[in-house]
Amino acid sequence: MLLALLATQLGSLISPAYACGCGAMIPDGRSRIGVGRESSVVRWDGATEQIVMRFSVSGDAHRAAWIMPVPGRATVELGNPDLFADLAELTRPEHRTRSYFWPRDGDWPFGSGDGDKVGAARPGTAPPVGVVGREQLGDFDVARLTATDPQALRGWLQANAFELPEGLATELGPYVAQKWEYVAVRLVPKEAGRTLGGDLDPLRIRFASDRLVYPMRLSRLAKTPQSLGLYVLADHRMEPRSAIGGAAPEVTFADRIDPKGGRSGTRGAALAELTGGEPVFLTAIEQRFPEPARIEGDHELRATASDTPYHRVVYADRLLTIGDGVPVWSLTLAGAAAAVVGAVALARRARRRALGHVRARV
């Protein structure tokens, strides 16, 4: 899963658990908002990229806004929340049991625990800002924009109630230079007086792209360590070209999947709709950014040399026992002790016999 949030408010910085790797989220006025989790799914077929994201938020904000740069003309619609359940089913860790011989802390005689431990393993004459479209999607007011000047973009956003933090124009500069476009979203509940909370409706953003790219540059504004979680659906196993200033990316799942069903055989209509029902390769990637200011660009992903599957395994370690739970090690020690006693007895008997033969000769 993308776990990300860059949450700020005018005049102060909020410190939530995660940061939004795809854009900036800001509450209205002096209210607060925290994103406990942002889940992102990327589908790329070599020509078109789709990003589906869902925020789980808390706080006292009645409105909030965020912005996401995209490399081409985008369409925006509501996504299917069942998509995330489908992927969670497909990528859940495998659970295995393994036994250990010698007792550990918590096992008798060192304690009374059960011994189980779980581990894981365009410029010119065009206006500075152009409005491609604007839609109301559920609780979202979505504007799709072009811009030839980062300060003009920031000014338009502020004039249209998209309050954004200082420093954002600077970070938007490279996107303007590359002629990217933008999706600006205001989260405004349709019910008057309701605060933003819980799981918001997912948004699905689609744009043409001949390379798989996930915007990350705006996370440079974060002041606390950040995390990235990403599901990637493509023809092959994918990997980031570089760490872009973070820790080494970690693959937590990689395998070709049937989007029409999970491991249990249940159908996944949301996943099948996103992929067109065809088998795809699913790569799940996690990455940490201890120092967000060091993020040097966006993630560009490429196919790996081979489509090697990888499944995460979680082990439950149990003390090796037999019968009614008798530890094998205790039987082994008992057997060893018996063997020692027997050996000593045999040695003594042999010694007596030897002494008897000596006396007899005398």
N, C-alpha and C positions, 0 to 999 in steps of 0.2 A: 502495500500500500502505500502514494505520496502523502507523507505526513508533513504539512508545511503551513506556516502562518507568519506573515510580517504584520503585526498589529501595532498601529500607532494612533495617537490622537493629537489634535492641534495643541502644540505647546508641551506635550509630554509623551513618553514612550511607555507603552504597556509591555509587560514581560510575561507572555503566555508560555504554554508548554511547547508549542510548535511555531513555525513560521511558514508563511505562504511562499513557496518557492516559485510560484507562477505569477505573482503580482503582489500588490500592497492592499491590505484591508484596514480601513479606518472607520471608527464609530463617529457618530454625530456629537457635536458640542463637547461637553465634559463627561459624557458617559463612557462606559467601558465595555469592551467586547473581547472575548477570548475564544480562540478556535482550538478546542481540545483535540480535534482530528480533522485532517483533510485527506480524503482518499481520491487518487487520480488513476485513471485508466487511459492508456494511449493505444490507439489502433492505427497502424500504418500499413498500406498495401503497396507502397512504392510510388504512389502518385498522390494519394489523399491521406491526410492525417486527421484523426478525431481524438479529442481529449474530453473525457467525462470526469467531472469532479463533484464532490459532495462535501459540504462543510458541516461539522457538528460544533455549534457555537453555544456560548453561555455569556452572561453579563446582563447589564441593564440598558443596553442600547436599543432605541426604537428604529434607528436607521444605521446603515453602514455602507461603505463603498469600497470597491477594489478594482484594479486594472490589470489586464493581461495583454502583453504584446504577442502578436502572431505574425508569421512571415508572409501571409497572403490574405486575400479577401475571405472573411469568415462568415459562416452562418451560425446562428445560436438557437438552440431549442432546449426544452426540458429533457432531461435524461431519465432513464428507467432505474429506480433505486434498487430493483432486484439484481442488477448487474453485479453489485458488490457482494451480495450473498452468493451468487454463482461462483465468483472468483475465490471467495473465502473457502467455499466447499472444495474447489479444485486444488488449492494450494495449501491446505491444512497439512501440518507435519505428519509424518508417519510415526506411529508409536510402537516401540519394540521393548521387550524385556530382556535384560541380560543379568547373569548371576555373578557374584564375586565370592571368593572363598574365605578370606580372613575377615573377622568381624571389624566393623568400623564404629565410629562414635555413634551411640544410640543403640547399638546391638549389645546383647548380653555377652560378656559381663561388664561392658563399659556403660550401659544404660538400658532403658526399658522401651526405647522407640521401636517402630516396626522396621526400621532400616531402609525404607524406600526413599530414594532421592531422585529428583528429576533434573536433567541437564540438557543442554542443547548443543547439543552440539552447535514617389514622384514630385521634384521641385518644379521651377519654371514659373508660369503665370498662375498656377493653381493656388487656391486660398491656403493659408497656413494650416487650417484645420478643416477637413471635410467630413460631413456626416453621411455615412453609407446607409445607415438604417437605425431605427430605434423601435424597440418592441417592449411590451409588458408581458413577462413570462412568469406566471405565478406571483411570488413575492419579489421578483427581480425586475428592475427597470434597466434595460440593456441598450447601450449605445455602441454602434460600431463605427470607428473613426479612422481617418487618415490624417497625417500631420507632416509638415515640412520643417517645423521648428518646435523644439521641445518646450520652450517657454510659452509659445502660443498654445500648445496642447494643454499644458498645465492651466493656462488662463481660461481656456474654453471649459475644461472640466470643472474648475471652481465656479465659473459663471453659471453652470448648469447643475449646481448642487452636488458635484462630485468633489468634496473637499479632500485634498491630498497633502501629504506631508512635505516639508521642506527637504530638498535634496533629491526628490523624485525626478525633477526635470533633468538633472545631471545624469542620472542613471538611465533615463529614456533616450539620451543623446545618441548612443550607438544604434538603437533601433530606428531612430529617425534617419540616421545616415544610411542605413541599409534599406530604407523605404518599407519598413514593416508597418503593419496596421495594428489597431488596438481594439480590445473589447473592454468597455468600461461598464461596470455593473453597480447599481444601487440596490441594496437589500431593504425593501420597505414593505413590512407586513400589510396585507390588504385590510386586516382588522384593525381599526383605529385603537391606539393605545397599547397594542400588543408589543412586547419586547421580542427581540430575536433570540431564539433558544432552541436547543435540540438539533435534530438532523434536518437541515434545509433540503429543499428539492435539489437534485443534482442538475447541473448544466452540461449540455453537450455542445462542444465547439468543433466545427469542421472547417478545414481549409486545405487548399492544394499545396503540396510540398513534395519535392523530389528527394528530400532527406528527412530523416526522423530527428526532430529537434524538440527539446522541452525547455521552455524559458525558465531561467534560474537567476539571471543577473540582478533582479530587483531584491533578491534576498540579501544582497550586500548591505542593505539598510538595517538589517536586524542587529540587535545589540546582545543577543543571547545565542548560545549554540543552537543549531538547527538540525532537523532531520528530514530526509527525503525518502518517501516510499512510492514506488512506481510499478504498476502492472503494464507490461508491454506486450501487445498482440501483433505479431508480424509473421512473415513467411519463414523466418529463421530465428534462431536464438540470437539475442541482441546484447550488446555491451556498450557502455560509455566509452568514447574515444579517449577521455582523460578524466581525472578526478576533479577538474576545474576548481582546485583550491580546497577540496574537502578530503576526508579520509578515503581510503580505497573503497570503491563500491563493492557491496557484497550481494551475491546472487543467493536468494533464499528458495527459489524454485525455477526449474527450467524443464520444459517437456512439451511435446506436441499434444494438443488436446482436441477433443471432440466438443465443440461449443453447444451441441444439442443435449449433452448430458454430463453429469458429474461422476465422481467415483461410485456414488450410490446408485447411479442409473437414472436419477431424476432429471427431467428436462430443464434446460436453462434458456428460456425464451429470450431474455434480455441479452445474454451473451451471444446467442445465435443471431439475433437481429443486428448487433454491432458488427459481427464478422461475416454476415451473409450466409451463415450456416455452414461454412466450409471449415475443415480442420485448420488450425493455426498453431504457431509455436508461441507459448506463453513464457515470458521471462519476468520474474518478480525480483526487483532490485531495491536494496536499502542502502542508505549512505548517511553519514553524519558530517556536519560542518561545524567543528568546534569554534572556528573564527570566521564568521560570515563575511567580514570585510575582505577576506582573501579570495572570495568567489570571483573568478576571472572571466566568466562568460556563461553561455547557456550549454546545457547538455546536448551533444549530438551523439546519436547512437548508431552503431554499425553492426553488421552481422559478424558473428564469431567464425573462426576457421571451421568449426564443425558444430553440428546440432547435438552436442552432448547433453543428455538429460541429467538433471540433478533434483533430488528430493531431500528435503531436510528431514532428519530423523531425531526424535526425542526419545531418549532411553529412560526406562524405569529400572534402577538397579536394585536387586534383591539378594539377600544373603542366601547362599546355596544351602538348601536343607533337604532332608529326606523324611519319609514317614509322616509323623505328626508334627513336623516343623523342627526336627532335631538338626542343629547345625552340623554340616558335614565336617567342619574343621574340628569340632569337639570329638567326633568319632575317630577322626584321623589321629588326634593327639592321644585319645584313649588307646587306640591300636598301637601307636608308637610306644606309649608307656608300657603296654603289655609286652610288646616285643623286647623292650629294654629289660623288663623284669625277667622275661623268659631267658634272655641271653645271659643275664647275670646268674640266674639259677643254673643254667647249663654250664657256665664257666666254673661255678663253685663245685658242681658235681664232678666235672672233669678234673678239677684240682684235687678233690678228695680221692678220686680213683688213682690219680698219679701218686699222691702221697701213700696210698695203700700199697701200690706196687713197690714203692721204694722201701717201705717197712718190711714187706714180704721178702725182699732180697736180703735185707739186713738179717 
